[in-house]
Amino acid sequence: MKKLFFCAVLLLVGLHISAKENQVPAKPRVDNRVELMSIVFRLAGRAEYSSNELKQYVGKIEDHFGKYRNHELILYVKSVMNERGLGYDAVMSMAVNLDKNLFLRKDLAINSLDKRWGEECADKFTLLLRKFYVDADCEGFFKSNADFYKEVAKRFLPVYEQIDLNWYKSFYGNVSSEKFTIINAPANGQGNYGVSVNYKDGNKEASAIMGAWGTDSTGMPLFRIDDYFPTLLHEFNHSFINHINAKHSDLLKDCGEQLFSLVENEMRSQAYGNWLTMMNEALVRACVIKYMKDHDYADAAIQKETKSQIDRGFFWIGELVGELDKYSSQRDIYPSLESYVPRLAGEYKRYVAMGLEMENRRPKVASITEFSNGDKNVRPSIKTITINFDKPLSGKAYSIVYGQLGPAAFPKVLKIEYAPGNMSVVMSVELLPEKAYQFVLTGKGFKSPEGLAIKSYMVNFETGK
């Protein structure tokens, strides 16, 4: 393998459903159920399903479906999606758990569909979905785009050919009945998800749903291996990890909540809004690094990926990968990753202690010389904004970004430099009178000499006359 670094009934026959009995990895394909769900949530206004990367295809979606934004299905989705958290992977979970007639499959295990749906909501949604399929002539749309879908899947083949699916079966254990599918989702844009179908008989179908971002000169998706292969690895891991962590949430919750409190800002900035989502992401990312190690990636690539995850807030990623190495060396005792979870849960106590100790050593913003944060009458004539820290920084980089008010509230910065000793950063600025300003200092550039990043710190102030 190439070593790469990454960071309604008969009317519905057009829906492509894969059979679970074939364990040979099928080639990638576009699945109309996935496109349908993506389109529905685009019409309902979910941001993560409203991308415009594939402009030609999105144009076709808008031309065909735009007039159905007030369909009773879309209005129902709008009424429940925020309250129930129906977005991101919950949408794709519904897609793969539907049969070809848009009913939930009859042979599903009780935990197959994402729990955010709930039985009553899922029943009403699928009823309205079948009506929408007919009313909006979804079959006609899918048929008219069949050649496009075939071309998308064909273009993804070089990425598909890189992955070692046998590693997943070996590493996770007890997955001899596992089937792997790769679903191209052009309507998703940058959205990628790992979801699964769990059957009553114990079989499982793990799906990596791959969006499409970036196009060639003709407007067709361009799948660069360096961009897509690491994402494919990541999403397949989700198909296993999410269910394992959910099943053992009672063991993980206490430490998970404590860890989340330490990195909440970093996690929320990546749309990871609770401890369990964070734990899923951490273990998934550790498994990606473990895959790299087991496939003899260069040490520099592994270290770079590890550092990237630490910078995202997963400060315990190195230790977590170390635990996965221990698991791999004791497979006679632990036949599956799930069997190792009780031991892993014990290690999370150590990660919490690590995090608390790191907080004591992490540099923090101590003050602003020229005014207090939140001041509403700052003199517009001041020429500098001096940020003072409680500990020396490395002095190697800066990282100041827009806040929630956007670029219009960002001050005009003429120069930025560290003061001697690297405990202060001086921004030379030009300010306007009677204006609200906002900016955010981030840990991407502001770090201690040992590499501990500051927590994001938002500065707000208003100038007087």
C-alpha positions in Angstrom: 0.0 0.0 0.0 1.2 3.5 -0.8 2.2 5.2 2.4 0.4 8.6 2.4 0.2 11.3 5.1 -3.0 12.8 5.8 -3.6 14.8 8.1 -44.6 4.1 -1.6 -43.6 0.8 -3.1 -42.6 0.0 -6.7 -42.2 3.7 -7.4 -39.1 3.5 -5.3 -37.2 0.9 -7.2 -34.6 3.5 -8.2 -33.1 3.5 -4.6 -29.9 1.5 -4.5 -29.7 -0.9 -1.6 -26.8 -3.2 -0.9 -27.3 -6.8 0.3 -25.7 -7.6 3.6 -24.7 -11.1 2.9 -21.8 -10.2 0.6 -18.7 -9.6 2.8 -16.4 -8.6 -0.1 -15.9 -4.8 0.0 -18.0 -3.4 -2.8 -16.7 -0.6 -5.0 -17.8 2.9 -4.1 -21.2 4.0 -5.3 -23.7 6.8 -5.0 -26.7 5.8 -2.9 -30.0 7.5 -3.7 -31.1 7.2 -0.1 -28.2 9.2 1.1 -28.7 11.8 -1.6 -32.4 12.0 -0.7 -31.7 12.6 3.0 -29.0 15.2 2.2 -31.4 17.0 -0.1 -34.2 17.0 2.5 -32.0 18.5 5.1 -30.7 21.1 2.6 -34.2 22.2 2.0 -34.8 22.3 5.8 -31.8 24.7 6.1 -29.3 22.6 8.0 -25.9 24.3 7.5 -23.9 21.1 7.2 -26.1 20.0 4.3 -26.2 23.3 2.5 -22.7 23.4 0.9 -22.2 24.6 -2.6 -18.9 22.9 -3.6 -20.4 21.1 -6.6 -22.1 24.1 -8.1 -23.5 22.4 -11.2 -25.1 19.5 -9.2 -26.3 21.9 -6.5 -27.9 24.0 -9.2 -29.8 20.9 -10.5 -30.9 20.2 -6.9 -32.2 23.7 -6.5 -33.9 23.7 -9.9 -35.7 20.5 -9.2 -36.4 20.7 -5.5 -36.4 24.4 -4.6 -40.1 24.8 -5.0 -40.7 22.1 -2.3 -39.3 24.0 0.6 -42.8 24.3 2.1 -43.6 20.6 1.6 -45.1 19.1 4.8 -42.0 16.9 5.2 -39.6 19.9 5.1 -41.8 21.8 7.6 -41.9 18.8 9.9 -38.1 18.5 9.8 -37.7 22.2 10.6 -40.0 21.8 13.6 -38.1 18.9 15.2 -34.5 19.0 13.9 -33.0 21.4 16.4 -34.9 20.1 19.4 -33.9 16.5 18.7 -30.4 17.3 17.3 -31.2 15.9 13.9 -28.2 16.8 11.9 -24.7 15.6 11.0 -24.5 11.7 11.3 -28.1 11.3 12.6 -29.3 12.2 9.1 -27.0 9.6 7.4 -27.9 7.0 10.0 -31.5 7.3 8.8 -30.4 7.0 5.2 -28.6 3.7 5.6 -31.3 2.2 7.9 -34.0 2.6 5.3 -35.1 -0.1 2.9 -35.7 0.5 -0.8 -39.3 1.6 -0.2 -38.2 4.1 2.5 -39.5 2.1 5.5 -37.1 1.3 8.3 -35.7 -2.1 7.7 -37.6 -4.9 9.5 -34.5 -6.8 10.5 -32.8 -4.0 12.5 -31.3 -4.4 15.9 -32.8 -2.0 18.5 -29.7 0.1 18.5 -29.2 0.5 14.8 -30.9 3.8 14.1 -29.3 6.8 15.8 -31.2 7.4 19.1 -31.8 11.1 18.3 -34.6 10.1 16.0 -36.8 8.2 18.5 -39.6 5.8 17.4 -42.4 8.3 17.0 -40.3 10.9 15.1 -38.8 8.3 12.9 -42.3 6.8 12.0 -43.7 10.2 11.1 -40.6 11.3 9.2 -40.5 8.1 7.0 -44.3 8.5 6.3 -43.8 12.0 5.1 -40.6 11.1 3.3 -42.4 8.5 1.1 -45.0 11.2 0.2 -42.2 13.7 -0.6 -40.5 11.1 -2.8 -43.6 10.9 -5.0 -44.7 14.5 -4.8 -41.3 15.9 -5.8 -40.6 13.2 -8.4 -37.4 12.1 -6.7 -37.1 9.1 -8.9 -37.0 11.3 -12.0 -34.3 13.4 -10.5 -32.1 10.4 -9.6 -32.6 8.8 -13.1 -31.6 12.1 -14.8 -28.4 12.1 -12.8 -27.5 8.4 -13.1 -24.6 9.0 -15.4 -23.2 11.7 -13.1 -23.4 9.3 -10.1 -21.5 6.6 -12.1 -18.8 9.0 -13.0 -18.4 10.2 -9.3 -18.0 6.6 -8.1 -15.5 5.9 -10.9 -13.4 8.9 -10.0 -13.3 7.7 -6.4 -11.8 4.3 -7.2 -8.1 5.3 -6.7 -8.9 6.4 -3.1 -10.9 3.2 -2.5 -8.0 1.0 -3.8 -5.7 2.3 -1.1 -7.5 1.1 2.0 -6.8 -2.1 3.9 -10.2 -3.2 5.1 -8.7 -6.4 6.5 -7.0 -4.3 9.1 -10.4 -3.2 10.5 -11.6 -6.7 10.8 -8.4 -7.8 12.5 -8.0 -4.8 14.8 -11.6 -4.5 16.1 -12.1 -8.2 16.4 -15.4 -10.2 16.3 -16.4 -8.7 13.0 -16.3 -11.7 10.7 -19.9 -10.9 9.8 -19.0 -7.3 8.9 -19.7 -5.7 5.5 -17.9 -2.5 4.4 -19.4 -0.1 2.0 -18.2 3.2 0.6 -20.9 5.7 -0.4 -20.1 8.8 -2.4 -22.4 11.6 -1.4 -22.0 14.5 -3.8 -24.9 16.5 -2.2 -23.0 16.5 1.1 -20.2 18.7 0.0 -17.6 18.6 2.8 -19.7 16.4 5.1 -18.3 13.0 5.7 -19.8 10.4 8.1 -19.3 6.9 9.5 -22.5 5.1 10.1 -23.7 1.6 10.4 -26.6 -0.8 10.1 -26.9 -3.3 12.9 -29.1 -6.4 12.3 -31.0 -8.6 14.7 -28.9 -11.6 13.7 -25.6 -9.9 14.8 -24.5 -8.9 11.3 -23.4 -5.4 10.6 -22.8 -3.1 7.6 -20.3 -0.3 8.2 -20.5 2.6 5.8 -18.1 5.4 5.1 -20.1 8.2 3.6 -17.8 10.5 1.6 -18.7 14.0 0.5 -17.1 15.8 -2.4 -15.2 19.1 -2.2 -13.1 20.5 -4.9 -13.7 20.1 -8.6 -11.8 20.0 -11.9 -12.1 22.5 -14.7 -15.4 20.8 -15.9 -17.0 21.1 -12.5 -16.7 17.4 -11.7 -15.5 16.2 -8.3 -11.8 15.8 -8.0 -10.8 13.2 -5.5 -7.1 13.8 -4.5 -5.9 10.8 -2.5 -4.0 12.9 0.0 -7.2 14.8 0.8 -9.7 11.9 0.8 -7.8 8.8 2.0 -7.3 9.9 5.6 -11.0 10.9 5.8 -12.0 7.5 4.5 -9.9 5.9 7.3 -11.5 8.2 9.8 -15.1 7.5 8.8 -14.8 3.7 8.8 -13.5 3.9 12.4 -16.6 5.8 13.4 -18.7 2.9 12.2 -17.2 0.8 15.0 -16.3 3.3 17.7 -19.6 5.1 18.1 -21.5 2.0 19.0 -18.8 0.7 21.3 -18.6 3.9 23.3 -22.4 4.3 23.4 -22.8 0.7 24.7 -20.3 1.4 27.5 -21.2 5.0 28.2 -21.8 4.2 31.9 -18.1 3.3 32.2 -16.9 6.4 30.3 -19.3 9.2 31.3 -17.6 10.4 34.5 -14.2 10.9 33.0 -15.6 11.9 29.7 -17.5 14.8 31.3 -14.4 15.9 33.2 -12.2 15.8 30.0 -14.9 17.7 28.1 -14.9 20.5 30.7 -11.2 20.9 30.1 -11.4 21.2 26.3 -15.0 22.4 25.8 -14.1 25.5 23.8 -11.8 23.5 21.4 -14.5 20.8 21.0 -17.4 23.1 20.5 -15.5 25.0 17.8 -15.3 21.7 15.9 -19.1 21.0 16.4 -18.4 18.4 19.1 -21.0 19.5 21.6 -20.9 16.8 24.3 -18.6 14.4 26.1 -19.6 11.3 24.1 -19.0 12.9 20.7 -15.6 14.1 22.0 -14.8 10.5 23.2 -15.8 9.1 19.8 -13.6 11.6 18.0 -10.6 11.0 20.2 -10.7 7.2 19.8 -11.4 7.4 16.1 -8.4 9.7 15.7 -6.2 7.4 17.8 -7.3 4.4 15.6 -6.2 6.3 12.5 -2.8 6.8 14.0 -2.7 3.2 15.0 -3.5 2.3 11.3 -0.6 4.4 10.3 1.8 2.7 12.7 0.6 -0.7 11.6 1.2 0.1 8.0 4.7 1.5 8.5 4.1 5.1 7.8 7.1 7.3 8.3 7.7 8.4 11.9 7.6 12.0 10.8 4.1 11.5 9.3 2.9 9.8 12.5 4.3 12.6 14.7 2.8 15.2 12.5 -0.6 13.6 12.7 -0.3 13.2 16.5 0.6 16.9 16.9 -2.3 17.9 14.7 -4.7 16.1 17.0 -3.1 17.6 20.1 -3.5 21.1 18.5 -7.2 20.3 18.0 -7.6 19.7 21.8 -7.1 16.0 22.1 -4.1 16.3 24.4 -4.3 12.7 25.5 -4.0 11.3 21.9 -0.5 10.0 22.4 -1.3 8.0 25.5 -4.5 6.7 23.9 -2.5 5.4 20.9 -0.2 3.8 23.5 -3.1 1.9 25.0 -4.1 0.7 21.5 -0.6 -0.7 21.2 -1.0 -2.5 24.5 -4.4 -3.9 23.3 -2.8 -5.2 20.1 -0.1 -7.0 22.1 -2.6 -8.8 24.3 -5.2 -10.1 21.8 -5.1 -13.5 23.5 -6.7 -11.8 26.5 -8.7 -9.1 24.7 -10.2 -10.7 21.5 -11.9 -7.4 20.5 -11.5 -3.7 21.1 -14.8 -3.7 22.9 -13.5 -6.2 25.4 -10.7 -3.7 26.2 -13.0 -0.9 27.0 -13.1 -1.5 30.8 -9.4 -1.2 30.9 -9.5 1.8 28.7 -12.1 3.4 31.0 -9.6 3.1 33.8 -6.9 4.9 31.8 -9.2 7.9 31.2 -8.8 8.8 34.9 -5.1 9.3 34.3 -5.9 11.5 31.2 -8.1 13.7 33.4 -5.3 14.1 35.9 -3.0 14.9 33.0 -5.4 17.6 31.8 -5.8 19.2 35.3 -2.0 19.3 35.6 -1.7 20.8 32.2 -4.2 23.5 33.1 -1.9 24.6 35.9 1.0 25.0 33.4 -1.0 26.4 30.5 -0.3 30.1 29.8 -3.2 32.4 30.2 -4.1 36.0 29.3 -3.5 38.1 32.5 -4.6 41.5 31.4 -4.7 44.2 28.6 -2.6 47.2 29.4 -4.6 50.0 27.6 -8.1 49.0 28.7 -10.1 46.3 30.4 -11.7 43.5 28.3 -15.3 44.6 27.7 -14.6 48.3 28.2 -17.2 50.4 26.3 -15.4 53.7 26.3 -11.9 53.1 25.0 -10.1 56.1 23.6 -9.9 55.8 19.8 -6.6 57.6 19.8 -4.7 54.7 21.4 -2.0 53.3 19.1 -1.4 49.9 20.7 -3.2 47.0 22.3 -0.9 45.1 24.7 -1.9 41.6 25.7 -0.2 40.4 28.8 0.3 36.7 29.7 0.9 35.1 33.1 3.8 33.1 31.7 6.4 33.5 29.0 5.4 32.3 25.5 7.6 30.7 22.9 7.5 33.9 20.9 7.5 31.9 17.7 4.1 32.7 16.3 0.9 34.7 16.6 -2.7 33.6 16.1 -5.4 36.3 16.1 -8.7 35.7 14.3 -12.1 37.1 13.8 -14.7 36.7 16.5 -18.5 36.2 16.1 -18.9 39.7 14.9 -16.8 38.9 11.8 -14.2 40.9 10.0 -16.1 44.2 10.3 -15.3 44.2 14.0 -11.6 43.3 13.6 -9.3 46.3 14.3 -6.8 47.6 11.7 -3.5 46.0 12.8 -0.4 47.7 11.5 2.2 45.5 13.2 2.4 42.9 15.9 5.4 41.8 18.0 6.4 40.3 21.2 7.8 42.5 24.0 11.1 41.4 25.5 10.7 38.3 27.6 7.7 37.1 25.5 5.2 37.7 28.3 3.4 40.4 26.2 2.2 40.9 22.7 2.0 44.4 21.3 -0.5 45.1 18.5 0.0 48.5 16.7 -3.5 49.5 15.7 -5.6 52.3 14.1 -9.1 52.6 15.7 -12.2 54.5 14.7 -14.4 56.3 17.2 -17.8 54.9 18.3 -17.1 51.4 17.0 -17.4 47.9 18.5 -14.3 45.8 18.1 -13.7 42.1 18.6 -10.9 39.6 18.0 -9.9 36.2 19.4 -6.4 35.0 20.5 -6.0 31.3 19.8 -3.6 28.6 20.8 -2.5 27.9 17.3 0.3 30.5 17.6 0.3 31.5 21.3 2.1 28.6 23.1 4.5 28.1 25.9 8.0 27.1 25.2 7.0 23.4 25.9 4.1 23.7 23.4 1.1 24.2 25.7 -1.4 26.4 23.9 -3.5 29.1 25.4 -7.2 28.6 25.5 -9.0 30.8 23.0 -9.5 34.2 24.5 -12.0 36.7 23.0 -11.4 40.4 23.3 -14.4 42.8 23.1 -14.4 46.6 23.4 -16.0 49.7 22.1 -14.4 53.1 21.4 -15.8 56.4 22.5 -16.1 59.6 20.6 
